[in-house]
Amino acid sequence: MDKDFLTIEELSEYLGIKRSTLYQRVGRREIPFYRFGRLIRFKKADIDLWMEAFRNEAIDLDHVGGNLIRGLKRRAVDVGGIAKKNIEEVADLKYTPQCGKPDQIRSLRREVKNGTL
């Protein structure tokens, strides 16, 4: 006879999870449970549905990689242009300890653009 309700010990064995982890999840209400006074019980059907939320589908890396490569072949990617643009953006954001922010001159306390007054 299959039991509809499981104890912490039975659920721990069923899921392969430590009892302490189950108690934590009950305390945070992350797992469906029933409380009968001080007793905590879990309905097997509810647990099976709850576990389905954690299911991850396997992916075919060959298929995904092939689609990625085909997509790159269709459009030309200017890697040098992308790198140059990112370097230019980062160059304006560099920090120098003697001057503070790159858009200020410390002694004048005035904002400047590109280091010019």
C-alpha positions as CSV (number, residue, x, y, z in Angstrom):
1,M,0.0,0.0,0.0
2,D,1.5,3.4,-1.0
3,K,1.2,6.1,1.5
4,D,-0.2,9.4,0.4
5,F,1.6,11.4,3.1
6,L,5.3,11.1,3.9
7,T,7.2,12.0,7.0
8,I,10.4,14.1,7.0
9,E,12.5,10.9,7.1
10,E,10.6,9.3,4.3
11,L,10.8,12.4,2.1
12,S,14.5,12.8,2.9
13,E,15.1,9.3,1.6
14,Y,12.7,9.8,-1.4
15,L,14.4,13.0,-2.6
16,G,17.9,12.2,-1.4
17,I,18.0,15.4,0.6
18,K,19.2,15.9,4.2
19,R,16.5,16.2,6.9
20,S,17.9,19.5,8.0
21,T,17.6,20.9,4.5
22,L,13.9,19.9,4.4
23,Y,13.3,21.5,7.8
24,Q,14.9,24.7,6.5
25,R,12.7,24.7,3.4
26,V,9.6,24.1,5.5
27,G,10.6,27.0,7.7
28,R,11.0,29.3,4.7
29,R,7.8,27.8,3.1
30,E,9.7,26.7,0.0
31,I,8.2,23.3,-0.1
32,P,4.5,22.2,0.1
33,F,3.7,20.6,3.4
34,Y,0.9,19.9,5.9
35,R,1.0,20.6,9.6
36,F,-1.0,18.4,12.0
37,G,-0.3,20.0,15.3
38,R,3.5,19.6,15.7
39,L,3.7,16.9,12.9
40,I,4.8,17.9,9.5
41,R,3.7,15.7,6.6
42,F,4.2,15.9,2.8
43,K,1.7,14.8,0.2
44,K,3.7,12.7,-2.4
45,A,1.6,14.1,-5.3
46,D,2.3,17.7,-4.2
47,I,6.1,17.0,-3.9
48,D,6.2,15.4,-7.4
49,L,4.5,18.5,-8.9
50,W,6.9,20.8,-6.9
51,M,9.9,18.9,-8.2
52,E,8.8,19.4,-11.8
53,A,9.5,23.1,-11.3
54,F,13.2,22.3,-10.9
55,R,13.4,20.3,-14.1
56,N,15.9,21.4,-16.7
57,E,15.8,20.3,-20.3
58,A,18.9,18.9,-21.9
59,I,20.2,20.9,-24.8
60,D,22.0,19.6,-27.9
61,L,25.3,21.5,-28.0
62,D,26.0,20.5,-31.5
63,H,22.7,21.9,-32.7
64,V,23.1,25.2,-30.7
65,G,26.7,25.7,-31.8
66,G,25.8,25.0,-35.4
67,N,23.1,27.6,-35.3
68,L,25.4,30.1,-33.7
69,I,28.1,29.6,-36.4
70,R,25.5,29.8,-39.2
71,G,24.3,33.1,-37.8
72,L,27.8,34.5,-37.6
73,K,28.4,33.5,-41.3
74,R,25.3,35.4,-42.4
75,R,26.4,38.7,-41.0
76,A,29.9,40.1,-40.9
77,V,31.1,40.8,-37.4
78,D,33.6,43.7,-37.0
79,V,35.4,42.4,-33.9
80,G,38.1,45.1,-34.3
81,G,35.5,47.9,-34.4
82,I,33.7,46.5,-31.3
83,A,36.9,46.3,-29.4
84,K,38.0,49.8,-30.4
85,K,34.6,51.3,-29.4
86,N,34.8,49.5,-26.0
87,I,38.4,50.7,-25.4
88,E,37.4,54.3,-26.1
89,E,34.5,54.1,-23.7
90,V,36.7,52.7,-20.9
91,A,39.6,55.1,-21.5
92,D,37.4,58.0,-20.4
93,L,36.4,56.2,-17.2
94,K,39.9,55.4,-15.8
95,Y,40.7,56.6,-12.3
96,T,44.0,58.2,-11.3
97,P,44.6,58.6,-7.6
98,Q,46.4,61.9,-7.9
99,C,43.7,63.6,-9.9
100,G,40.5,61.8,-8.6
101,K,37.9,61.5,-11.2
102,P,39.1,61.8,-14.8
103,D,36.8,64.8,-15.5
104,Q,38.2,67.0,-12.7
105,I,41.5,68.7,-12.0
106,R,42.2,68.5,-8.3
107,S,43.8,71.8,-7.7
108,L,41.2,73.9,-9.6
109,R,38.1,71.8,-8.4
110,R,36.6,72.5,-11.9
111,E,35.2,70.0,-14.2
112,V,37.0,69.7,-17.5
113,K,36.5,67.8,-20.7
114,N,39.3,65.5,-21.9
115,G,41.9,67.1,-19.6
116,T,41.7,70.6,-21.1
117,L,40.6,73.8,-19.4
